[in-house]
Amino acid sequence: MNNFKQKYGPWALVTGASSGIGQEFARQLAAAGLNVAVVARRQNRLADLTAELESKHGVQTQTIPVDLTAPDYLDNIQSATADLQIGLLINNAGAGVPGAFLKQSVDDYTRVVQLNVTAPMQLAHAFGARMIRQGRGGIIFVSSIAGYTGTPYMANYAATKSYLLNLGAALNVEFKPKGVDVLVVSPGPTRTEMMEMENTDFSNLPMSWMTAEAVAAAGLQALGKKPTVIPGGMNKMMNFMATRVMPRQTALSMFGSMMSKGMDPAIL
Ligand SMILES: NC(=O)c1ccc[n+]([C@@H]2O[C@H](COP(=O)([O-])OP(=O)(O)OC[C@H]3O[C@@H](n4cnc5c(N)ncnc54)[C@H](OP(=O)(O)O)[C@@H]3O)[C@@H](O)[C@H]2O)c1
């Protein structure tokens, strides 16, 4: 991991590091010797994490408690990191609102677009420019396997993830000659707080669950080697079937039927 630190250090900026996949990215980066700046709303969680990383790995840390849907979030992140040499941006924070499209409020969907689309795009623009000036660095976008096909009853969420998939894949080509690696990580079902969304219970569905640790490790492993990665053999196979073997409509009906089985009828 020494080369990793030289290429992507000395600081990494990880959004959504207060739980789940983002927390694991932060842990694995600190274990590789990178200093870590962590972003999320829950300041106490970030403080616990940074205390752990400093004592376990002897790295420097910075907590940046911001809401990525707030109008001044970018200014706050820029000023908190003005003196840090950020070599790696992990655009991981994200959320979704489950249910039939018209059952949920358009304001909630708009906040999801701000969090899942606008913020990662703006952060990639701001930090991509800084990295290209340095002549090196990396950006990871955390999309979702749902982004490859779309997903009924998570329609807006899946569409935001399609945006990240396409943005990241294109930036991989644009930034490569300038020394900056871009990767899109598209996890399948992963055991995190996100899968405990209100009015849902996906625990009994026939899905292949991964841990946040394994997802983050697959992302760090693939960075610099390819433009996109789907963690897990089962997820890769599922995505191959859904995008290359089945007609798209069949895949969409299958995902819709599976999603609706994990949702309370009140939101369908
Ligand atoms: N779990 C899965 O099955 C799965 C599958 C595919 C893709 N993903 C993607 O993986 C990424 C990480 O999700 P996860 O599964 O690790 O879920 P998680 O445990 O719920 O983590 C989500 C993170 O995003 C942060 N966040 C949410 N809203 C925010 C806001 N407005 N401002 C700042 N930070 C915010 C949360 O922190 P605060 O609440 O403290 O702000 C938290 O740290 C997401 O992009 C998600 O779409 C997850």
The ligand as an ORCA input file, in Angstrom:
! r2SCAN-3c Opt
* xyz 0 1
  N     -26.136     -0.474      1.607
  C     -26.388     -0.863      0.378
  O     -27.001     -1.940      0.153
  C     -25.912     -0.036     -0.794
  C     -26.019     -0.609     -2.070
  C     -25.601      0.138     -3.171
  C     -25.074      1.398     -2.984
  N     -24.988      1.924     -1.727
  C     -24.440      3.284     -1.611
  O     -23.378      3.284     -0.685
  C     -23.222      4.590     -0.151
  C     -23.040      4.493      1.348
  O     -24.244      3.990      1.914
  P     -24.274      2.963      3.129
  O     -24.914      1.734      2.642
  O     -22.952      2.890      3.774
  O     -25.363      3.670      4.039
  P     -25.289      4.381      5.462
  O     -24.647      3.498      6.464
  O     -26.677      4.856      5.709
  O     -24.328      5.609      5.201
  C     -24.730      6.770      4.521
  C     -23.760      7.880      4.857
  O     -24.155      9.067      4.141
  C     -24.221     10.141      5.054
  N     -25.241     11.102      4.688
  C     -26.563     10.860      4.443
  N     -27.207     12.013      4.190
  C     -26.272     13.012      4.291
  C     -26.308     14.418      4.163
  N     -27.460     15.053      3.875
  N     -25.178     15.124      4.327
  C     -24.019     14.496      4.640
  N     -23.909     13.167      4.761
  C     -25.029     12.432      4.590
  C     -24.588      9.488      6.395
  O     -24.148     10.298      7.466
  P     -25.070     11.221      8.408
  O     -26.408     10.546      8.544
  O     -24.293     11.288      9.688
  O     -25.117     12.534      7.714
  C     -23.761      8.213      6.334
  O     -22.459      8.452      6.766
  C     -24.449      5.388     -0.590
  O     -24.119      6.235     -1.662
  C     -25.413      4.313     -1.050
  O     -26.316      4.783     -2.031
  C     -25.383      1.222     -0.641
*
